[in-house]
Amino acid sequence: MFLSLFVVSLFFIGTTGCKEDFKFEGTLEINSSTAINNIWVYSLEDKTNPVYDLSYDGDKHISLSLNVGNYQLNGYTSDGYLGTVTFQIRPDQTLKIEYDSDNVGKIIN
């Protein structure tokens, strides 16, 4: 009797336990006053191989999903290189980086 009650209790605990979904991604939004041609996103653990190596047709607003972690953003516009910005992606949050007319990037919260 005790063993069957124990097994049934374990079953209910296992099936009704933690139902909260853990998010392991966040969003990066990039806004620029000049048209973006290329962006490169690197993990700080590996600055040789980009996580993203993307070309654009002059977009000024870009949104990317990234895993939680620490990153570096580089890019290129028709006016020259975008300033390097180092940032952190947190679970289920959006981080905004804005570039001014001098291609200097700033984190906006």
DSSP file (Angstrom, degrees, kcal/mol; ACC not computed):
  #  RESIDUE AA STRUCTURE BP1 BP2  ACC     N-H-->O    O-->H-N    N-H-->O    O-->H-N    TCO  KAPPA ALPHA  PHI   PSI    X-CA   Y-CA   Z-CA
    1    1 A M     >        0   0    0      0, 0.0     4,-2.2     0, 0.0     5,-0.2   0.000 360.0 360.0 360.0 -49.1    0.0    0.0    0.0
    2    2 A F  H  >  +     0   0    0      1,-0.2     4,-2.3     2,-0.2     5,-0.1   0.904 360.0  51.3 -62.9 -40.7    2.7    2.4    1.0
    3    3 A L  H  > S+     0   0    0      2,-0.2     4,-2.4     1,-0.2    -1,-0.2   0.911 110.5  47.4 -64.5 -43.0    4.8    1.6   -2.1
    4    4 A S  H  > S+     0   0    0      2,-0.2     4,-2.3     1,-0.2    -1,-0.2   0.885 112.3  49.9 -67.5 -37.4    1.9    2.2   -4.5
    5    5 A L  H  X S+     0   0    0     -4,-2.2     4,-2.3     2,-0.2    -1,-0.2   0.893 111.1  50.2 -64.9 -39.4    1.0    5.5   -2.8
    6    6 A F  H  X S+     0   0    0     -4,-2.3     4,-2.4     2,-0.2    -2,-0.2   0.917 111.0  48.1 -63.8 -44.8    4.6    6.5   -3.1
    7    7 A V  H  X S+     0   0    0     -4,-2.4     4,-2.1     2,-0.2    -2,-0.2   0.909 112.3  48.6 -64.6 -43.1    4.8    5.6   -6.8
    8    8 A V  H  X S+     0   0    0     -4,-2.3     4,-2.1     2,-0.2    -1,-0.2   0.898 110.9  51.4 -63.8 -40.6    1.5    7.5   -7.5
    9    9 A S  H  X S+     0   0    0     -4,-2.3     4,-2.4     1,-0.2    -2,-0.2   0.916 109.4  49.7 -62.8 -43.6    2.8   10.6   -5.6
   10   10 A L  H  X S+     0   0    0     -4,-2.4     4,-2.5     1,-0.2    -1,-0.2   0.888 108.4  54.1 -62.6 -38.7    6.1   10.5   -7.6
   11   11 A F  H  X S+     0   0    0     -4,-2.1     4,-1.9     2,-0.2    -2,-0.2   0.935 111.3  44.0 -60.3 -47.3    4.1   10.4  -10.8
   12   12 A F  H  X S+     0   0    0     -4,-2.1     4,-2.0     2,-0.2    -2,-0.2   0.877 113.1  50.9 -68.6 -37.3    2.0   13.4   -9.9
   13   13 A I  H  X S+     0   0    0     -4,-2.4     4,-0.7     1,-0.2    -1,-0.2   0.919 112.1  48.3 -64.4 -42.1    5.0   15.4   -8.7
   14   14 A G  H  < S+     0   0    0     -4,-2.5    -2,-0.2    -5,-0.2    -1,-0.2   0.842 117.5  39.8 -67.3 -34.5    6.8   14.6  -12.0
   15   15 A T  H  < S+     0   0    0     -4,-1.9    -1,-0.2    -5,-0.2    -2,-0.2   0.719 123.5  37.1 -90.7 -20.9    4.0   15.6  -14.2
   16   16 A T  H  < S+     0   0    0     -4,-2.0     3,-0.2    -5,-0.2    -2,-0.2   0.280  94.3 107.8-112.0  10.4    2.8   18.6  -12.3
   17   17 A G  S  < S-     0   0    0     -4,-0.7     2,-0.2     1,-0.2    -3,-0.1   0.478  82.0  -8.1 -65.3-145.1    6.1   19.9  -11.3
   18   18 A C        +     0   0    0      1,-0.2    -1,-0.2     2,-0.0     0, 0.0  -0.315  58.3 171.0 -58.9 113.5    7.8   23.0  -12.7
   19   19 A K        +     0   0    0     -2,-0.2     2,-0.3    -3,-0.2    -1,-0.2   0.382  38.1 118.1-104.4   1.4    5.8   24.2  -15.7
   20   20 A E        -     0   0    0      1,-0.1     2,-0.4     0, 0.0    -2,-0.0  -0.539  62.4-133.7 -73.2 129.2    7.7   27.4  -16.2
   21   21 A D        -     0   0    0     -2,-0.3     2,-0.5     1,-0.0    -2,-0.1  -0.692  14.8-139.0 -83.1 131.6    9.4   27.6  -19.5
   22   22 A F        -     0   0    0     -2,-0.4     2,-0.5     2,-0.0    70,-0.0  -0.795  11.6-144.9 -92.8 130.0   12.9   28.8  -19.4
   23   23 A K        +     0   0    0     -2,-0.5     3,-0.0     1,-0.1    -2,-0.0  -0.809  20.5 177.4 -95.7 129.8   14.0   31.2  -22.1
   24   24 A F        +     0   0    0     -2,-0.5    44,-2.0    67,-0.1     2,-0.3   0.107  60.3  71.5-116.6  19.5   17.5   31.0  -23.3
   25   25 A E  E     -A   67   0A   0     42,-0.3    67,-3.3    40,-0.0     2,-0.3  -0.936  51.2-178.6-132.9 157.0   17.2   33.7  -26.0
   26   26 A G  E     -A   66   0A   0     40,-2.8    40,-2.6    -2,-0.3     2,-0.4  -0.823  27.3-107.5-138.9-179.0   16.9   37.4  -26.2
   27   27 A T  E     -Ab  65  94A   0     66,-2.7    68,-3.0    -2,-0.3     2,-0.5  -0.931  15.3-157.0-121.1 139.7   16.6   39.9  -29.0
   28   28 A L  E     -Ab  64  95A   0     36,-3.0    36,-2.7    -2,-0.4     2,-0.5  -0.969   9.9-167.4-111.7 124.5   19.0   42.5  -30.4
   29   29 A E  E     -Ab  63  96A   0     66,-3.0    68,-2.9    -2,-0.5     2,-0.5  -0.958   2.6-166.1-112.5 128.9   17.6   45.5  -32.2
   30   30 A I  E     -Ab  62  97A   0     32,-3.3    32,-2.7    -2,-0.5     2,-0.4  -0.960   6.0-177.6-117.3 126.9   20.0   47.6  -34.2
   31   31 A N  E     -Ab  61  98A   0     66,-2.7    68,-2.9    -2,-0.5     2,-0.4  -0.983   4.5-178.4-124.1 135.4   19.0   51.1  -35.4
   32   32 A S  E     - b   0  99A   0     28,-2.4    68,-0.2    -2,-0.4     4,-0.1  -0.979  32.7-143.1-134.8 145.6   21.2   53.3  -37.6
   33   33 A S  E    S+     0   0A   0     66,-1.2     2,-0.3    -2,-0.4    68,-0.1   0.680  94.3  50.9 -78.6 -17.0   20.8   56.7  -39.0
   34   34 A T  E    S-     0   0A   0     66,-0.2     2,-0.2    65,-0.1    65,-0.1  -0.837 104.9 -86.2-116.6 159.6   22.7   55.5  -42.1
   35   35 A A  E     -     0   0A   0     -2,-0.3    43,-1.0     1,-0.1     2,-0.4  -0.412  40.6-135.0 -68.2 131.5   22.0   52.4  -44.2
   36   36 A I  E     +AC  59  77A   0     23,-3.2    22,-1.2    41,-0.2    23,-0.7  -0.733  25.6 175.0 -90.2 132.0   23.6   49.2  -43.0
   37   37 A N  E     +     0   0A   0     39,-2.9    19,-3.4    -2,-0.4     2,-0.3   0.796  67.1   5.6-101.1 -41.0   25.3   47.0  -45.5
   38   38 A N  E     -AC  55  76A   0     38,-1.9    38,-2.6    17,-0.3    -1,-0.4  -0.993  56.6-170.7-143.5 147.7   26.9   44.3  -43.3
   39   39 A I  E     -AC  54  75A   0     15,-2.2    15,-2.2    -2,-0.3     2,-0.4  -0.993   4.2-164.3-136.4 150.4   26.9   43.3  -39.7
   40   40 A W  E     -AC  53  74A   0     34,-3.1    34,-2.6    -2,-0.3     2,-0.5  -0.998   3.2-165.8-131.3 126.2   29.0   40.7  -37.8
   41   41 A V  E     -AC  52  73A   0     11,-2.2    10,-3.0    -2,-0.4    11,-1.5  -0.967  11.7-172.2-114.5 123.3   28.1   39.5  -34.4
   42   42 A Y  E     - C   0  72A   0     30,-2.8    30,-2.5    -2,-0.5     2,-0.3  -0.894  24.8-124.9-114.8 142.7   30.8   37.6  -32.5
   43   43 A S  E >   -DC  46  71A   0      3,-0.7     3,-1.4     6,-0.5    28,-0.3  -0.644  26.2-126.4 -74.1 142.7   30.6   35.7  -29.2
   44   44 A L  T 3  S+     0   0    0     26,-2.2     3,-0.3    -2,-0.3    27,-0.1   0.726 110.9  60.5 -65.8 -18.1   33.2   37.1  -26.8
   45   45 A E  T 3  S+     0   0    0     25,-0.4     2,-0.3     1,-0.3    -1,-0.3   0.697 118.1  26.5 -78.5 -19.2   34.5   33.6  -26.4
   46   46 A D  B <   +D   43   0A   0     -3,-1.4    -3,-0.7     3,-0.1    -1,-0.3  -0.751  58.9 168.8-147.7  93.1   35.3   33.4  -30.2
   47   47 A K  S    S+     0   0    0     -3,-0.3    -3,-0.1    -2,-0.3    -1,-0.1   0.288  75.0  66.3 -89.3  11.4   36.0   36.6  -32.0
   48   48 A T  S    S+     0   0    0      1,-0.2    -1,-0.2    -5,-0.1    -2,-0.0   0.833  99.4  44.7 -95.5 -42.3   37.3   34.7  -35.1
   49   49 A N  S    S-     0   0    0     -3,-0.1    -6,-0.5    -6,-0.1    -1,-0.2  -0.907  84.7-135.4-109.8 112.6   34.1   33.1  -36.3
   50   50 A P        -     0   0    0      0, 0.0    -8,-0.3     0, 0.0     3,-0.2  -0.347   6.4-147.3 -69.3 144.9   31.0   35.3  -36.3
   51   51 A V  S    S+     0   0    0    -10,-3.0     2,-0.4     1,-0.3    -9,-0.2   0.872  95.5  23.3 -71.0 -40.5   27.7   34.0  -35.0
   52   52 A Y  E     +A   41   0A   0    -11,-1.5   -11,-2.2     2,-0.1     2,-0.3  -0.996  60.5 174.9-126.8 134.6   26.0   36.2  -37.6
   53   53 A D  E     +A   40   0A   0     -2,-0.4     2,-0.4   -13,-0.2   -13,-0.2  -0.826  27.8 169.1-134.8  92.6   27.6   37.4  -40.8
   54   54 A L  E     -A   39   0A   0    -15,-2.2   -15,-2.2    -2,-0.3     2,-0.4  -0.860  27.5-153.5-120.9 142.2   24.8   39.2  -42.6
   55   55 A S  E     -A   38   0A   0     -2,-0.4     2,-0.3   -17,-0.2   -17,-0.3  -0.883  17.4-169.3-108.8 143.6   24.5   41.4  -45.6
   56   56 A Y  E     -     0   0A   0    -19,-3.4     2,-0.3    -2,-0.4   -21,-0.0  -0.870  30.4-124.0-130.4 163.2   21.7   43.9  -46.0
   57   57 A D  E    S-     0   0A   0     -2,-0.3   -20,-0.2     1,-0.1   -19,-0.1  -0.320  83.5 -59.7-101.1  47.8   20.3   46.1  -48.7
   58   58 A G  E    S+     0   0A   0    -22,-1.2   -21,-0.2    -2,-0.3    -1,-0.1   0.760  80.3 170.4  84.3  24.7   20.6   49.4  -46.9
   59   59 A D  E     -A   36   0A   0    -23,-0.7   -23,-3.2   -24,-0.2    -1,-0.2  -0.377  23.1-167.5 -66.4 147.9   18.4   48.5  -43.9
   60   60 A K  E    S+     0   0A   0      1,-0.2   -28,-2.4   -25,-0.2     2,-0.4   0.495  75.5  50.4-109.9 -10.9   18.3   51.0  -41.0
   61   61 A H  E     +A   31   0A   0    -30,-0.2     2,-0.4   -25,-0.1    -1,-0.2  -0.984  65.1 173.6-134.1 121.1   16.5   48.7  -38.5
   62   62 A I  E     -A   30   0A   0    -32,-2.7   -32,-3.3    -2,-0.4     2,-0.4  -0.975  11.5-166.1-130.4 140.6   17.6   45.1  -37.9
   63   63 A S  E     +A   29   0A   0     -2,-0.4     2,-0.3   -34,-0.2   -34,-0.2  -0.996  11.1 178.3-129.0 130.5   16.3   42.6  -35.3
   64   64 A L  E     -A   28   0A   0    -36,-2.7   -36,-3.0    -2,-0.4     2,-0.5  -0.970  25.0-133.7-131.6 145.1   18.1   39.4  -34.4
   65   65 A S  E     +A   27   0A   0     -2,-0.3     2,-0.3   -38,-0.2   -38,-0.2  -0.855  32.1 179.1 -94.2 132.3   17.5   36.5  -32.0
   66   66 A L  E     -A   26   0A   0    -40,-2.6   -40,-2.8    -2,-0.5     3,-0.1  -0.967  30.4-110.2-132.7 149.0   20.5   35.5  -30.0
   67   67 A N  E     -A   25   0A   0     -2,-0.3   -42,-0.3   -42,-0.2    22,-0.2  -0.375  55.5 -81.4 -66.9 156.4   21.2   33.0  -27.3
   68   68 A V  S    S+     0   0    0    -44,-2.0     2,-0.3    20,-0.1    22,-0.2  -0.384  88.0  85.2 -58.6 133.6   21.9   34.4  -23.8
   69   69 A G  E    S- E   0  89A   0     20,-1.4    20,-3.1    -3,-0.1     2,-0.4  -0.970  77.7 -60.2 160.8-172.8   25.6   35.5  -23.6
   70   70 A N  E     + E   0  88A   0     -2,-0.3   -26,-2.2    18,-0.2   -25,-0.4  -0.883  53.1 173.1-108.7 133.9   28.2   38.2  -24.3
   71   71 A Y  E     -CE  43  87A   0     16,-3.1    16,-2.5    -2,-0.4     2,-0.4  -0.840  27.9-139.0-137.7 167.0   28.7   39.5  -27.8
   72   72 A Q  E     -CE  42  86A   0    -30,-2.5   -30,-2.8    -2,-0.3     2,-0.5  -0.998  18.1-152.2-129.9 135.7   30.5   42.1  -29.9
   73   73 A L  E     +CE  41  85A   0     12,-3.0    12,-1.8    -2,-0.4     2,-0.3  -0.928  18.1 169.0-113.0 129.4   28.9   43.8  -32.8
   74   74 A N  E     +C   40   0A   0    -34,-2.6   -34,-3.1    -2,-0.5     2,-0.3  -0.925  10.5 161.8-128.5 157.1   30.8   45.2  -35.9
   75   75 A G  E     -CE  39  82A   0      7,-0.7     7,-2.4    -2,-0.3     2,-0.4  -0.972  28.5-128.8-164.1 178.3   29.3   46.4  -39.1
   76   76 A Y  E     -CE  38  81A   0    -38,-2.6   -39,-2.9    -2,-0.3   -38,-1.9  -0.998  18.5-179.9-142.9 133.9   29.7   48.4  -42.2
   77   77 A T  E >   -CE  36  80A   0      3,-3.3     3,-1.2    -2,-0.4   -41,-0.2  -0.667  50.4 -93.9-119.1 178.5   27.6   51.2  -43.8
   78   78 A S  T 3  S+     0   0    0    -43,-1.0     3,-0.1     1,-0.2   -42,-0.1   0.718 127.7  53.7 -65.9 -18.9   28.0   53.1  -47.0
   79   79 A D  T 3  S-     0   0    0      1,-0.3     2,-0.3   -44,-0.3    -1,-0.2   0.506 123.6 -87.8 -92.5  -6.3   29.7   55.8  -44.8
   80   80 A G  E <  S-E   77   0A   0     -3,-1.2    -3,-3.3     2,-0.0    -1,-0.3  -0.873  71.7 -13.3 131.8-166.4   32.3   53.4  -43.3
   81   81 A Y  E     -E   76   0A   0     -2,-0.3    -5,-0.3    -5,-0.2     2,-0.3  -0.422  59.2-123.8 -74.7 142.9   32.6   51.0  -40.4
   82   82 A L  E     -E   75   0A   0     -7,-2.4    -7,-0.7    -2,-0.1    22,-0.2  -0.624  38.5 -99.5 -78.0 143.3   30.2   51.0  -37.5
   83   83 A G  E     -     0   0A   0     20,-3.1     2,-0.2    -2,-0.3    -1,-0.1  -0.364  43.0-103.2 -62.9 143.0   31.8   51.4  -34.1
   84   84 A T  E     -     0   0A   0    -10,-0.1     2,-0.4   -12,-0.1   -10,-0.2  -0.475  38.7-169.5 -69.7 134.2   32.3   48.2  -32.2
   85   85 A V  E     -E   73   0A   0    -12,-1.8   -12,-3.0    -2,-0.2     2,-0.4  -0.996  10.1-155.0-128.2 129.9   29.8   47.6  -29.4
   86   86 A T  E     +E   72   0A   0     -2,-0.4     2,-0.3   -14,-0.2   -14,-0.2  -0.875  28.7 161.6-101.4 135.5   30.1   44.9  -26.7
   87   87 A F  E     -E   71   0A   0    -16,-2.5   -16,-3.1    -2,-0.4     2,-0.4  -0.924  33.9-124.6-150.2 169.1   26.8   43.8  -25.2
   88   88 A Q  E     -E   70   0A   0     -2,-0.3     2,-0.5   -18,-0.2   -18,-0.2  -0.982  14.7-146.9-124.7 131.6   25.1   41.1  -23.2
   89   89 A I  E     -E   69   0A   0    -20,-3.1   -20,-1.4    -2,-0.4     5,-0.1  -0.851  18.6-163.8 -95.5 129.3   21.9   39.3  -24.2
   90   90 A R    >   -     0   0    0     -2,-0.5     3,-1.5   -22,-0.2   -63,-0.2  -0.789  35.1 -77.5-111.4 156.3   19.7   38.4  -21.3
   91   91 A P  T 3  S-     0   0    0      0, 0.0   -65,-0.2     0, 0.0   -67,-0.1  -0.256 107.9 -10.9 -58.0 129.7   16.8   35.8  -21.3
   92   92 A D  T 3  S+     0   0    0    -67,-3.3     2,-0.3     1,-0.2   -66,-0.2   0.754 108.4 117.8  57.0  30.6   13.6   37.0  -22.9
   93   93 A Q    <   -     0   0    0     -3,-1.5   -66,-2.7   -68,-0.2     2,-0.5  -0.895  58.8-131.5-125.4 157.6   14.8   40.7  -23.1
   94   94 A T  E     -b   27   0A   0     -2,-0.3     2,-0.4   -68,-0.2   -66,-0.2  -0.928  15.4-162.7-110.3 129.7   15.4   43.1  -25.9
   95   95 A L  E     -b   28   0A   0    -68,-3.0   -66,-3.0    -2,-0.5     2,-0.5  -0.934   8.7-154.3-110.1 133.0   18.6   45.1  -26.1
   96   96 A K  E     -bF  29 108A   0     12,-1.1    12,-3.2    -2,-0.4     2,-0.5  -0.914   9.4-171.8-112.7 132.4   18.7   48.1  -28.4
   97   97 A I  E     -bF  30 107A   0    -68,-2.9   -66,-2.7    -2,-0.5     2,-0.4  -0.988   7.9-165.4-119.8 127.5   21.8   49.6  -30.0
   98   98 A E  E     -bF  31 106A   0      8,-2.8     8,-2.1    -2,-0.5     2,-0.5  -0.944   5.3-155.7-116.3 133.7   21.5   52.9  -31.8
   99   99 A Y  E     -bF  32 105A   0    -68,-2.9   -66,-1.2    -2,-0.4     6,-0.2  -0.900  12.3-147.8-105.8 133.1   24.2   54.2  -34.2
  100  100 A D    >   -     0   0    0      4,-1.8     3,-2.0    -2,-0.5   -67,-0.2  -0.171  40.9 -82.4 -87.5-172.7   24.4   58.0  -34.8
  101  101 A S  T 3  S+     0   0    0      1,-0.3    -1,-0.1     2,-0.1    -2,-0.0   0.676 131.2  56.2 -68.4 -16.1   25.4   59.8  -38.0
  102  102 A D  T 3  S-     0   0    0      2,-0.1    -1,-0.3   -19,-0.0     3,-0.1   0.308 118.0-113.0 -93.5   7.7   29.1   59.3  -37.0
  103  103 A N    <   +     0   0    0     -3,-2.0   -20,-3.1     1,-0.2     2,-0.6   0.768  67.4 147.7  64.8  28.4   28.5   55.5  -36.8
  104  104 A V        -     0   0    0    -22,-0.2    -4,-1.8   -21,-0.0     2,-0.3  -0.853  39.5-141.4 -94.0 124.2   29.1   55.5  -33.0
  105  105 A G  E     -F   99   0A   0     -2,-0.6     2,-0.4    -6,-0.2    -6,-0.2  -0.645  19.3-176.2 -92.5 143.8   27.0   52.9  -31.3
  106  106 A K  E     -F   98   0A   0     -8,-2.1    -8,-2.8    -2,-0.3     2,-0.4  -1.000  26.4-123.9-138.7 134.8   25.2   53.3  -28.0
  107  107 A I  E     -F   97   0A   0     -2,-0.4     2,-0.5   -10,-0.2   -10,-0.2  -0.668  27.7-160.1 -79.1 128.6   23.2   50.8  -25.9
  108  108 A I  E      F   96   0A   0    -12,-3.2   -12,-1.1    -2,-0.4    -2,-0.0  -0.941 360.0 360.0-112.7 127.0   19.7   52.2  -25.2
  109  109 A N              0   0    0     -2,-0.5    -1,-0.1   -14,-0.1   -15,-0.1   0.356 360.0 360.0-122.4 360.0   17.6   50.8  -22.3
